[in-house]
């Protein structure tokens, strides 16, 4: 029996199965709403700020 989870956007029950191409979301709409929230920086992942100079140095070393 497949697991049932809550859609992170709307809270609707979602069957966690390979047939559900939007999992963990219930629909394309909820998936796009979540993506938009990330793009608008409503969500963040904790960590130290990136240093563009170090990133460039890493690329130069390769």
Secondary structure, 3 states (H helix, E strand, C coil): CCEEEECCCCCCEEEECCCCCCCCCCCHHHHHHHHHHHHCCCCCCCCCCCCHHHHHHHHHHC
